[in-house]
Amino acid sequence: MARIAGVNIPTNKRVEIALRYIHGIGPQKAHEICEKVSIPRERRVNELSDTEVIQIRETIDRDYMVEGDLRREVAMNIKRLMDLGCYRGLRHRRGLPVRGQRTHTNARTRKGPAKAIAGKKK
């Protein structure tokens, strides 16, 4: 099992798919990494040599912000918005949708489970 950026990536998947298990690497970045290291698209993780794994690891460390650093930066950006007291920061603070979605109905993911209202039944 290959360990890259602190994440155990699955061994039986293609490299391009397995790299997506790392937080901060999606389809586009995974494809770029495979091209930089010159790994063919159909190669699987268990077929990689140790030097190729090291090359992938070095490429990610050098060129991309992933896992802990990325999570920390996102958290700091949200904290900055909350400290400023801007609209987006207030929405984060209250646990409501930030990007203009409706809240009269829906928004259950952000608001949590529905709370019963006493005396509502007719």
Rosetta constraint file for C-alpha pairs under 8 A:
AtomPair CA 1 CA 8 HARMONIC 6.44 0.50
AtomPair CA 1 CA 9 HARMONIC 6.71 0.50
AtomPair CA 1 CA 10 HARMONIC 6.64 0.50
AtomPair CA 1 CA 11 HARMONIC 5.61 0.50
AtomPair CA 1 CA 46 HARMONIC 7.47 0.50
AtomPair CA 2 CA 8 HARMONIC 5.84 0.50
AtomPair CA 2 CA 9 HARMONIC 5.81 0.50
AtomPair CA 2 CA 10 HARMONIC 7.52 0.50
AtomPair CA 2 CA 11 HARMONIC 7.02 0.50
AtomPair CA 2 CA 45 HARMONIC 7.45 0.50
AtomPair CA 2 CA 53 HARMONIC 7.35 0.50
AtomPair CA 3 CA 7 HARMONIC 5.40 0.50
AtomPair CA 3 CA 8 HARMONIC 4.46 0.50
AtomPair CA 3 CA 9 HARMONIC 6.17 0.50
AtomPair CA 4 CA 8 HARMONIC 6.57 0.50
AtomPair CA 4 CA 9 HARMONIC 7.12 0.50
AtomPair CA 4 CA 22 HARMONIC 7.96 0.50
AtomPair CA 4 CA 53 HARMONIC 7.93 0.50
AtomPair CA 4 CA 56 HARMONIC 7.96 0.50
AtomPair CA 4 CA 57 HARMONIC 5.74 0.50
AtomPair CA 5 CA 22 HARMONIC 7.30 0.50
AtomPair CA 5 CA 57 HARMONIC 6.91 0.50
AtomPair CA 5 CA 60 HARMONIC 7.76 0.50
AtomPair CA 5 CA 61 HARMONIC 7.60 0.50
AtomPair CA 5 CA 66 HARMONIC 7.45 0.50
AtomPair CA 5 CA 67 HARMONIC 7.08 0.50
AtomPair CA 6 CA 67 HARMONIC 7.93 0.50
AtomPair CA 7 CA 21 HARMONIC 7.59 0.50
AtomPair CA 7 CA 22 HARMONIC 6.36 0.50
AtomPair CA 9 CA 18 HARMONIC 5.68 0.50
AtomPair CA 9 CA 19 HARMONIC 6.84 0.50
AtomPair CA 9 CA 21 HARMONIC 6.40 0.50
AtomPair CA 9 CA 22 HARMONIC 7.77 0.50
AtomPair CA 10 CA 18 HARMONIC 5.97 0.50
AtomPair CA 10 CA 45 HARMONIC 7.32 0.50
AtomPair CA 11 CA 18 HARMONIC 7.76 0.50
AtomPair CA 11 CA 44 HARMONIC 7.16 0.50
AtomPair CA 11 CA 45 HARMONIC 4.90 0.50
AtomPair CA 11 CA 46 HARMONIC 5.04 0.50
AtomPair CA 12 CA 44 HARMONIC 6.30 0.50
AtomPair CA 12 CA 45 HARMONIC 6.27 0.50
AtomPair CA 12 CA 46 HARMONIC 6.26 0.50
AtomPair CA 13 CA 17 HARMONIC 6.47 0.50
AtomPair CA 13 CA 18 HARMONIC 5.84 0.50
AtomPair CA 13 CA 44 HARMONIC 5.59 0.50
AtomPair CA 13 CA 45 HARMONIC 6.27 0.50
AtomPair CA 14 CA 18 HARMONIC 6.07 0.50
AtomPair CA 14 CA 41 HARMONIC 7.33 0.50
AtomPair CA 14 CA 42 HARMONIC 6.17 0.50
AtomPair CA 14 CA 43 HARMONIC 5.73 0.50
AtomPair CA 14 CA 44 HARMONIC 4.13 0.50
AtomPair CA 14 CA 45 HARMONIC 6.00 0.50
AtomPair CA 15 CA 19 HARMONIC 6.07 0.50
AtomPair CA 15 CA 34 HARMONIC 7.68 0.50
AtomPair CA 15 CA 41 HARMONIC 7.41 0.50
AtomPair CA 15 CA 42 HARMONIC 7.84 0.50
AtomPair CA 15 CA 43 HARMONIC 6.31 0.50
AtomPair CA 15 CA 44 HARMONIC 5.35 0.50
AtomPair CA 15 CA 45 HARMONIC 5.23 0.50
AtomPair CA 16 CA 20 HARMONIC 7.17 0.50
AtomPair CA 16 CA 27 HARMONIC 7.47 0.50
AtomPair CA 16 CA 30 HARMONIC 5.35 0.50
AtomPair CA 16 CA 31 HARMONIC 6.05 0.50
AtomPair CA 16 CA 34 HARMONIC 6.71 0.50
AtomPair CA 16 CA 41 HARMONIC 6.77 0.50
AtomPair CA 17 CA 21 HARMONIC 7.72 0.50
AtomPair CA 17 CA 27 HARMONIC 7.57 0.50
AtomPair CA 17 CA 30 HARMONIC 7.46 0.50
AtomPair CA 18 CA 45 HARMONIC 7.45 0.50
AtomPair CA 19 CA 25 HARMONIC 6.75 0.50
AtomPair CA 19 CA 26 HARMONIC 7.86 0.50
AtomPair CA 19 CA 30 HARMONIC 5.91 0.50
AtomPair CA 20 CA 24 HARMONIC 7.91 0.50
AtomPair CA 20 CA 25 HARMONIC 5.22 0.50
AtomPair CA 20 CA 26 HARMONIC 5.20 0.50
AtomPair CA 20 CA 27 HARMONIC 6.74 0.50
AtomPair CA 20 CA 30 HARMONIC 6.56 0.50
AtomPair CA 21 CA 25 HARMONIC 7.50 0.50
AtomPair CA 22 CA 66 HARMONIC 7.12 0.50
AtomPair CA 22 CA 67 HARMONIC 6.67 0.50
AtomPair CA 23 CA 66 HARMONIC 5.82 0.50
AtomPair CA 23 CA 67 HARMONIC 4.97 0.50
AtomPair CA 23 CA 70 HARMONIC 7.98 0.50
AtomPair CA 24 CA 65 HARMONIC 7.01 0.50
AtomPair CA 24 CA 66 HARMONIC 4.88 0.50
AtomPair CA 24 CA 67 HARMONIC 6.42 0.50
AtomPair CA 24 CA 70 HARMONIC 6.97 0.50
AtomPair CA 25 CA 29 HARMONIC 5.58 0.50
AtomPair CA 25 CA 30 HARMONIC 6.11 0.50
AtomPair CA 25 CA 66 HARMONIC 7.10 0.50
AtomPair CA 26 CA 30 HARMONIC 5.97 0.50
AtomPair CA 27 CA 31 HARMONIC 6.20 0.50
AtomPair CA 28 CA 32 HARMONIC 6.33 0.50
AtomPair CA 29 CA 33 HARMONIC 6.12 0.50
AtomPair CA 30 CA 34 HARMONIC 6.28 0.50
AtomPair CA 31 CA 35 HARMONIC 6.27 0.50
AtomPair CA 32 CA 36 HARMONIC 6.17 0.50
AtomPair CA 33 CA 37 HARMONIC 6.22 0.50
AtomPair CA 33 CA 56 HARMONIC 7.01 0.50
AtomPair CA 33 CA 59 HARMONIC 7.09 0.50
AtomPair CA 33 CA 60 HARMONIC 7.52 0.50
AtomPair CA 34 CA 38 HARMONIC 5.70 0.50
AtomPair CA 34 CA 39 HARMONIC 5.15 0.50
AtomPair CA 34 CA 40 HARMONIC 7.25 0.50
AtomPair CA 34 CA 41 HARMONIC 7.53 0.50
AtomPair CA 34 CA 56 HARMONIC 7.86 0.50
AtomPair CA 35 CA 39 HARMONIC 6.34 0.50
AtomPair CA 35 CA 40 HARMONIC 7.90 0.50
AtomPair CA 36 CA 59 HARMONIC 7.94 0.50
AtomPair CA 37 CA 52 HARMONIC 7.39 0.50
AtomPair CA 37 CA 55 HARMONIC 6.55 0.50
AtomPair CA 37 CA 56 HARMONIC 6.51 0.50
AtomPair CA 37 CA 59 HARMONIC 7.84 0.50
AtomPair CA 39 CA 43 HARMONIC 6.97 0.50
AtomPair CA 43 CA 47 HARMONIC 6.66 0.50
AtomPair CA 43 CA 48 HARMONIC 7.53 0.50
AtomPair CA 44 CA 48 HARMONIC 6.87 0.50
AtomPair CA 48 CA 52 HARMONIC 6.10 0.50
AtomPair CA 48 CA 53 HARMONIC 6.62 0.50
AtomPair CA 49 CA 53 HARMONIC 6.46 0.50
AtomPair CA 50 CA 54 HARMONIC 6.22 0.50
AtomPair CA 51 CA 55 HARMONIC 6.13 0.50
AtomPair CA 52 CA 56 HARMONIC 6.19 0.50
AtomPair CA 53 CA 57 HARMONIC 6.14 0.50
AtomPair CA 54 CA 58 HARMONIC 6.10 0.50
AtomPair CA 55 CA 59 HARMONIC 6.08 0.50
AtomPair CA 56 CA 60 HARMONIC 6.21 0.50
AtomPair CA 57 CA 61 HARMONIC 6.18 0.50
AtomPair CA 58 CA 62 HARMONIC 5.97 0.50
AtomPair CA 59 CA 63 HARMONIC 5.89 0.50
AtomPair CA 59 CA 64 HARMONIC 7.74 0.50
AtomPair CA 60 CA 64 HARMONIC 5.21 0.50
AtomPair CA 60 CA 65 HARMONIC 7.64 0.50
AtomPair CA 60 CA 66 HARMONIC 7.86 0.50
AtomPair CA 61 CA 65 HARMONIC 7.37 0.50
AtomPair CA 65 CA 69 HARMONIC 6.30 0.50
AtomPair CA 65 CA 70 HARMONIC 5.64 0.50
AtomPair CA 66 CA 70 HARMONIC 5.11 0.50
AtomPair CA 66 CA 71 HARMONIC 7.78 0.50
AtomPair CA 67 CA 71 HARMONIC 6.12 0.50
AtomPair CA 68 CA 72 HARMONIC 6.00 0.50
AtomPair CA 69 CA 73 HARMONIC 6.18 0.50
AtomPair CA 70 CA 74 HARMONIC 6.22 0.50
AtomPair CA 71 CA 75 HARMONIC 6.14 0.50
AtomPair CA 72 CA 76 HARMONIC 6.11 0.50
AtomPair CA 73 CA 77 HARMONIC 6.17 0.50
AtomPair CA 74 CA 78 HARMONIC 6.32 0.50
AtomPair CA 75 CA 79 HARMONIC 6.09 0.50
AtomPair CA 76 CA 80 HARMONIC 6.02 0.50
AtomPair CA 77 CA 81 HARMONIC 6.38 0.50
AtomPair CA 78 CA 82 HARMONIC 6.29 0.50
AtomPair CA 78 CA 89 HARMONIC 6.94 0.50
AtomPair CA 78 CA 92 HARMONIC 7.49 0.50
AtomPair CA 79 CA 83 HARMONIC 6.10 0.50
AtomPair CA 79 CA 89 HARMONIC 7.69 0.50
AtomPair CA 80 CA 84 HARMONIC 6.15 0.50
AtomPair CA 80 CA 89 HARMONIC 7.80 0.50
AtomPair CA 81 CA 85 HARMONIC 6.43 0.50
AtomPair CA 81 CA 86 HARMONIC 6.24 0.50
AtomPair CA 81 CA 88 HARMONIC 6.57 0.50
AtomPair CA 81 CA 89 HARMONIC 4.40 0.50
AtomPair CA 82 CA 86 HARMONIC 6.88 0.50
AtomPair CA 82 CA 88 HARMONIC 7.52 0.50
AtomPair CA 82 CA 89 HARMONIC 3.83 0.50
AtomPair CA 82 CA 90 HARMONIC 6.10 0.50
AtomPair CA 82 CA 92 HARMONIC 6.97 0.50
AtomPair CA 82 CA 93 HARMONIC 6.50 0.50
AtomPair CA 83 CA 89 HARMONIC 7.22 0.50
AtomPair CA 84 CA 89 HARMONIC 7.06 0.50
AtomPair CA 85 CA 89 HARMONIC 5.58 0.50
AtomPair CA 85 CA 90 HARMONIC 6.02 0.50
AtomPair CA 86 CA 90 HARMONIC 6.24 0.50
AtomPair CA 87 CA 91 HARMONIC 6.31 0.50
AtomPair CA 88 CA 92 HARMONIC 6.29 0.50
AtomPair CA 88 CA 98 HARMONIC 5.68 0.50
AtomPair CA 88 CA 99 HARMONIC 7.89 0.50
AtomPair CA 89 CA 93 HARMONIC 6.13 0.50
AtomPair CA 90 CA 94 HARMONIC 6.19 0.50
AtomPair CA 91 CA 95 HARMONIC 6.02 0.50
AtomPair CA 91 CA 96 HARMONIC 5.15 0.50
AtomPair CA 91 CA 97 HARMONIC 6.44 0.50
AtomPair CA 91 CA 98 HARMONIC 5.48 0.50
AtomPair CA 92 CA 96 HARMONIC 6.29 0.50
AtomPair CA 92 CA 97 HARMONIC 7.53 0.50
AtomPair CA 92 CA 98 HARMONIC 6.55 0.50
AtomPair CA 95 CA 110 HARMONIC 5.88 0.50
AtomPair CA 95 CA 111 HARMONIC 6.24 0.50
AtomPair CA 96 CA 103 HARMONIC 7.94 0.50
AtomPair CA 96 CA 107 HARMONIC 7.58 0.50
AtomPair CA 96 CA 110 HARMONIC 5.53 0.50
AtomPair CA 96 CA 111 HARMONIC 5.99 0.50
AtomPair CA 97 CA 101 HARMONIC 6.10 0.50
AtomPair CA 97 CA 102 HARMONIC 7.96 0.50
AtomPair CA 97 CA 103 HARMONIC 7.59 0.50
AtomPair CA 97 CA 107 HARMONIC 6.79 0.50
AtomPair CA 97 CA 110 HARMONIC 6.21 0.50
AtomPair CA 101 CA 107 HARMONIC 7.56 0.50
AtomPair CA 102 CA 106 HARMONIC 7.13 0.50
AtomPair CA 102 CA 107 HARMONIC 7.03 0.50
AtomPair CA 103 CA 107 HARMONIC 5.45 0.50
AtomPair CA 107 CA 111 HARMONIC 6.10 0.50
AtomPair CA 108 CA 112 HARMONIC 5.25 0.50
AtomPair CA 108 CA 113 HARMONIC 6.32 0.50
AtomPair CA 108 CA 114 HARMONIC 7.35 0.50
AtomPair CA 109 CA 113 HARMONIC 7.96 0.50
